[in-house]
Amino acid sequence: MSEATAAAAPSAGARHSTRPFARFEWMLAGRYLRSRRRDAGVSVIAGFSFLGIMLGVAALIIVMSVMNGFRGELLTRILGVNGHVVMYPIDRPLDDFSDVTAAVETVPGVAFAMPLVQGQVLASGLASSSTGALVKGVRGEDLADLKPVSENIRQGTLDGFSEGGGLAIGSRLAEALGLRLGDNITLVSPDGDVTPLGTTPRVKAYPVAAIFEIGLSEYDASYVYMPLAEAQLFFNHEGLAQSVEIFVDDPDRVQDLQRTIETAAGRPNYTVTWQTQNQSFFSALEVERNVMFIILTLIVLVAALNIISGLFMLVKDKGRDIAILRTMGATRGAVMRVFLITGASIGFAGTLAGLILGVVFCLNIENIRQFFSWLSGTILFNPEFYFLSQLPAEIDSGEVVLVVLMAIGLSFLATILPSWQASRLDPVEALRYE
């Protein structure tokens, strides 16, 4: 007795009473999914379809999560140390920065405002090496409000920062210059003193009072925080501030507050938001994310096409079984549902396996990176080139659901044509050529 006969025998004569997706349809679909020697070609294609969908779904989840992690980490850390709105003076220098800061902080939605003096310098340590750095002169209370810095002090303390005269430097800068807590860092500014012989660079050494590690390699390797009063003297801005950086409670709504902040300052000024300053960078990330989604979706689509070819082969191979089912009373709908279940089962199982693989990979992505770094003896995801010191992954449940539904939908659509062909098979013609 053939497979179709064995599965359909209990339902013979029940042509009109068999309900959709009856037990025999599931039993027969299950038998077609099992590997047999004479069905080896079909089984191999089904296996590759399963692997293709699993890897496609997993890759989509992993890549989208990593891209989300990149954007979230960069957004958090960049906005954590740089103002959401930067105010610059117009017409006259910013000599009333204390009053402007106090006025701006009264605006609802503003967390705090920070007067700033900054400049590029050449920094050197105890060794002969030197490197460029960005000095930011800030008040001690403002530096304490910069959580990415104040909450990530690796050595030293920020207590008494304004009065102590010491500097806070990034961990990678300290490593590059061979500096430890208490050592002197020498800063050279090209905007120095004006003499009859011209402008001479200003050179001064400061003790290292604190070493921080934000986790953003570019900042850890170049940022130096100096007391505001000392920065005003060092950069020839006595009694002045170059700008005021304003931090708001909700960075995504910063444009709603921009005009209010400008008015509250009570003096001529213009402002620039973080969205304007970083627009090209985050736009590039968004474009890359969308392109990766499209490319990886093609993997799932190719796997779905494998399901089509596998089912067409299965229909051709099972022509005699289909004919026997039809002569025993199975309807065209029943035959179509058998092959729908067969193909959809491959897609559903592959999607489920890909979902589990992708989520597990994302939850352990840093450990996996470290393992492969150890295995290969190379540094994967070098922070020198990728901004962040760790590989981030942020799983978005909405995107995961979208990926799962897309994969299942493509798998189901791939089964329709071969299933319809199976249901249209003429039993007389099928048995004639057996």
C-alpha positions in Angstrom: 0.0 0.0 0.0 1.4 3.5 -0.9 1.9 6.3 1.5 -1.2 8.1 0.2 -3.3 5.0 0.5 -2.1 4.3 4.1 -2.8 7.9 5.2 -6.1 8.3 3.4 -7.6 4.9 4.0 -9.5 5.8 7.2 -11.2 8.7 5.3 -12.3 6.9 2.2 -15.8 7.6 1.3 -15.8 10.7 3.4 -15.3 13.1 0.6 -17.9 15.5 1.7 -17.5 15.2 5.4 -13.8 15.7 5.8 -13.1 19.1 7.4 -10.2 21.4 6.2 -6.8 20.6 7.7 -8.0 17.2 8.9 -5.7 14.8 10.7 -4.9 12.7 7.6 -3.7 15.9 5.8 -1.2 16.6 8.6 -0.2 12.9 8.7 0.4 12.8 4.9 2.4 16.1 5.0 4.5 14.8 7.8 5.3 11.7 5.8 6.4 13.8 2.8 8.7 15.7 5.0 10.5 12.6 6.2 13.6 11.6 4.4 13.5 8.5 2.2 16.1 7.1 -0.2 14.0 7.6 -3.3 13.0 11.1 -2.1 16.6 12.1 -1.5 16.6 15.0 -3.9 13.4 16.5 -2.4 14.8 16.1 1.1 18.1 17.8 0.2 16.2 20.8 -1.3 13.9 20.9 1.8 16.9 20.9 4.0 18.6 23.7 2.2 15.4 25.7 2.2 15.2 25.2 6.0 18.8 26.3 6.5 18.4 29.2 4.1 15.3 30.6 6.0 16.9 29.9 9.4 20.2 31.7 8.5 18.3 34.5 6.7 16.0 35.2 9.7 18.9 35.0 12.1 21.1 37.3 10.0 18.3 39.8 9.7 17.7 39.8 13.5 21.4 40.0 14.3 22.2 42.8 11.8 19.2 44.9 12.6 19.9 44.5 16.4 23.6 45.5 15.9 22.6 48.5 13.8 20.1 49.5 16.5 22.7 49.0 19.1 25.2 51.2 17.2 22.7 54.0 16.8 21.5 53.8 20.4 25.0 53.7 21.9 26.4 56.5 19.7 23.3 58.6 20.3 23.5 58.1 24.0 27.2 58.8 24.3 27.6 61.5 21.8 24.6 63.4 23.2 25.8 62.6 26.7 28.9 64.7 26.4 27.9 67.3 23.8 25.1 69.8 24.1 21.7 69.1 22.5 21.6 72.8 21.7 24.7 75.0 21.3 24.2 78.7 21.7 26.7 81.2 20.1 26.9 85.0 20.7 26.0 87.6 18.2 27.2 91.3 18.1 29.3 91.1 21.3 31.3 88.5 23.2 29.6 86.2 25.7 30.7 88.0 28.8 27.3 87.5 30.5 27.4 83.7 30.3 26.4 83.3 33.9 23.2 85.2 33.5 22.4 83.5 30.1 23.0 80.1 31.7 20.7 80.8 34.6 18.0 82.2 32.3 18.1 79.2 30.0 17.9 76.7 32.8 14.5 78.2 33.7 13.0 77.0 30.4 10.7 73.9 31.0 12.4 70.9 29.4 16.0 72.1 29.9 18.0 69.9 32.2 21.0 72.2 32.5 23.2 74.6 30.6 27.0 74.7 30.5 29.2 77.7 29.5 32.2 76.4 27.5 35.6 77.5 26.3 37.4 75.0 24.1 40.4 74.7 21.8 42.7 72.3 20.0 46.1 71.6 21.6 49.1 69.4 21.3 49.3 67.1 24.3 52.4 65.3 25.5 53.2 63.2 28.6 56.2 61.7 30.3 57.3 59.8 27.2 58.4 61.5 24.0 55.1 60.8 22.3 52.5 63.5 21.7 49.1 63.7 20.1 46.3 66.2 19.3 43.6 66.8 21.9 40.5 68.8 22.4 40.4 70.8 25.6 37.0 71.7 27.0 36.9 74.3 29.8 33.8 73.7 32.0 32.7 74.4 35.6 33.1 71.6 38.1 29.3 71.4 38.8 28.6 71.1 35.1 31.2 68.3 34.6 29.5 66.4 37.5 26.2 66.7 35.5 27.9 65.1 32.4 27.0 61.5 33.5 29.0 59.7 30.8 32.1 61.4 32.3 31.3 61.7 36.0 29.9 58.2 36.3 32.8 56.6 34.4 35.8 57.8 36.3 38.4 55.0 36.3 41.1 56.8 38.4 41.0 59.9 40.6 38.0 62.1 41.5 36.2 65.2 40.3 35.8 66.6 43.8 37.2 70.1 43.9 37.7 70.1 40.1 37.1 73.8 39.7 39.6 74.8 42.5 42.2 72.1 42.1 43.7 73.1 38.8 44.0 69.5 37.6 42.6 68.0 34.4 40.3 65.1 33.6 41.5 63.1 30.5 40.3 60.1 28.6 41.7 56.6 29.3 43.0 56.1 25.7 44.7 59.4 25.8 46.4 58.6 29.1 47.5 55.2 27.6 48.8 56.8 24.5 50.9 59.4 26.5 51.9 57.0 29.2 50.2 59.0 31.9 48.9 57.9 35.3 47.0 59.7 38.0 49.1 62.6 39.4 51.4 62.8 36.4 51.8 66.1 34.5 50.3 66.5 31.0 51.8 69.3 28.9 49.5 71.2 26.6 50.7 73.4 23.7 48.2 75.9 22.2 49.1 77.8 19.0 47.0 80.8 20.2 49.5 82.0 22.7 51.0 85.3 23.8 51.5 88.2 21.4 55.1 89.5 21.5 57.0 92.0 19.3 58.4 89.0 17.5 55.0 87.6 16.8 52.6 85.1 18.5 54.4 82.5 20.5 52.7 79.2 21.4 51.4 78.8 25.0 52.9 75.9 26.8 51.8 74.7 30.3 51.8 71.5 32.3 48.9 70.4 34.4 48.5 67.5 36.8 46.1 64.6 35.9 43.3 64.7 38.5 41.0 62.1 36.9 41.0 59.6 34.1 37.6 58.7 32.6 36.4 56.1 30.1 33.2 57.0 28.2 33.4 54.0 26.0 33.5 56.0 22.8 37.0 55.6 21.6 37.2 58.9 19.7 36.4 60.8 22.9 38.5 58.7 25.2 41.5 59.3 23.0 41.1 63.1 22.6 39.0 64.8 25.2 40.5 66.8 28.1 38.4 68.6 30.6 39.9 71.7 32.2 38.4 74.1 34.9 36.6 76.9 33.1 38.6 79.7 34.8 41.9 78.0 33.8 40.7 77.5 30.2 39.8 81.2 29.9 43.3 82.1 30.9 45.0 79.4 28.7 43.0 80.3 25.5 43.0 84.1 26.1 39.3 84.4 26.9 39.5 86.0 30.3 35.9 86.6 31.6 34.4 85.1 28.4 32.7 82.0 27.2 32.8 80.9 23.6 29.4 79.2 23.7 26.8 77.7 26.0 25.9 74.0 25.6 22.3 73.2 26.6 21.1 69.7 27.6 17.3 69.0 27.4 15.2 66.2 28.9 14.0 64.8 25.5 16.7 65.2 22.7 14.2 64.1 20.0 12.0 67.2 20.8 14.9 69.7 20.9 13.6 71.7 17.9 10.4 72.5 19.9 12.5 74.2 22.5 15.0 75.9 20.2 13.1 79.2 19.8 12.1 79.3 23.4 15.8 78.9 24.5 16.9 81.7 22.1 14.3 84.1 23.5 15.0 83.1 27.2 18.7 84.0 26.8 17.8 87.7 26.7 20.6 88.7 24.3 21.4 88.4 20.5 22.4 84.7 19.8 21.9 81.9 17.4 21.6 78.2 18.2 22.5 74.9 16.5 20.8 71.6 17.5 22.5 68.2 17.6 20.2 67.0 14.8 21.8 69.6 12.5 25.3 68.9 13.6 25.1 65.1 13.3 22.5 64.8 10.5 24.8 63.4 7.9 26.2 60.8 10.3 22.9 59.4 11.6 21.4 59.6 8.1 24.2 57.4 6.8 23.6 54.9 9.6 19.8 54.8 8.7 20.6 54.3 4.9 23.0 51.5 5.7 20.5 49.9 8.0 17.8 49.9 5.3 20.1 48.6 2.6 21.2 45.7 4.9 17.6 44.9 5.5 16.9 44.6 1.8 20.0 42.6 1.1 19.4 40.1 3.8 15.7 39.8 2.9 17.0 38.4 -0.4 18.4 35.4 1.5 15.0 34.6 2.8 13.5 35.1 -0.7 16.0 32.7 -2.2 15.2 30.1 0.5 11.5 30.6 -0.3 12.3 29.9 -4.0 14.0 26.7 -2.9 10.7 25.7 -1.3 8.9 26.2 -4.6 11.4 24.0 -6.5 11.3 21.4 -3.8 7.5 21.2 -3.8 7.4 21.0 -7.6 9.7 18.0 -7.4 7.6 16.5 -4.7 4.4 17.0 -6.7 6.0 15.3 -9.7 7.3 12.5 -7.6 4.0 11.9 -5.7 1.8 12.0 -8.8 0.6 8.5 -8.3 -0.2 9.1 -4.6 -2.2 12.2 -5.5 -4.1 10.2 -8.1 -4.9 7.5 -5.5 -6.1 10.2 -3.0 -8.4 11.7 -5.6 -9.9 8.4 -6.6 -10.5 7.5 -2.9 -12.5 10.7 -2.5 -10.1 13.4 -1.5 -11.1 16.8 -2.7 -8.8 19.2 -4.7 -8.7 21.4 -1.6 -7.5 18.5 0.6 -4.7 17.8 -1.8 -3.7 21.4 -2.0 -3.7 21.7 1.8 -1.4 18.7 2.1 1.3 20.5 0.1 0.6 23.8 1.7 1.2 22.2 5.1 4.4 20.5 3.7 5.9 23.8 2.4 4.7 26.0 5.2 6.1 23.6 7.8 9.6 24.1 6.3 9.2 27.9 6.4 7.7 27.9 9.9 10.4 25.6 11.3 13.2 27.6 9.6 11.8 30.9 10.9 11.4 29.6 14.4 15.0 28.2 14.4 16.3 31.5 13.0 14.4 33.5 15.6 16.0 31.4 18.4 19.5 31.5 16.9 19.3 35.3 16.2 18.0 36.2 19.7 20.6 33.9 21.5 23.4 35.4 19.3 22.4 39.0 20.1 22.1 38.3 23.8 25.7 36.9 23.9 27.2 38.9 21.0 30.1 40.4 23.1 31.1 37.0 24.5 31.0 35.5 21.0 33.1 38.4 19.7 35.7 37.8 22.4 35.7 34.0 21.7 36.4 34.5 18.0 39.0 37.1 18.8 40.7 34.6 21.0 40.3 31.8 18.4 41.7 33.8 15.5 44.3 35.7 17.5 43.1 39.0 16.1 41.1 41.9 17.4 37.6 41.8 16.0 35.7 45.1 16.2 38.8 47.2 17.0 37.7 50.3 18.9 40.3 52.3 17.1 38.1 52.1 14.0 34.6 51.5 15.2 34.1 54.3 17.8 32.7 52.0 20.5 34.8 49.7 22.8 32.2 46.9 22.8 30.0 45.4 20.1 26.4 46.6 20.9 23.1 44.8 20.1 19.7 46.2 20.9 16.8 43.8 20.0 13.7 45.7 18.8 10.6 43.5 19.4 8.7 45.3 16.6 11.4 44.6 14.1 11.7 41.0 15.2 8.0 40.4 14.7 8.2 42.1 11.3 11.1 39.8 10.3 9.2 36.7 11.5 6.0 37.6 9.7 7.9 38.4 6.5 9.7 35.1 6.5 6.5 33.1 7.3 4.6 35.1 4.7 7.2 34.5 1.9 7.3 30.8 2.8 3.5 30.5 2.6 3.4 32.4 -0.7 6.0 30.0 -2.1 3.8 27.0 -1.5 0.7 28.3 -3.2 1.7 27.6 -6.9 3.0 24.1 -6.5 0.1 23.2 -4.1 -2.3 24.5 -6.7 -0.6 22.4 -9.4 -1.0 19.3 -7.2 -4.7 20.0 -6.7 -5.2 20.3 -10.5 -3.5 17.0 -11.3 -5.8 14.7 -13.3 -5.9 11.3 -11.6 -6.5 9.4 -14.9 -3.5 11.1 -16.6 -1.3 10.5 -13.5 -2.1 6.8 -13.3 -1.9 6.3 -17.1 1.9 7.0 -17.1 2.8 5.1 -13.9 
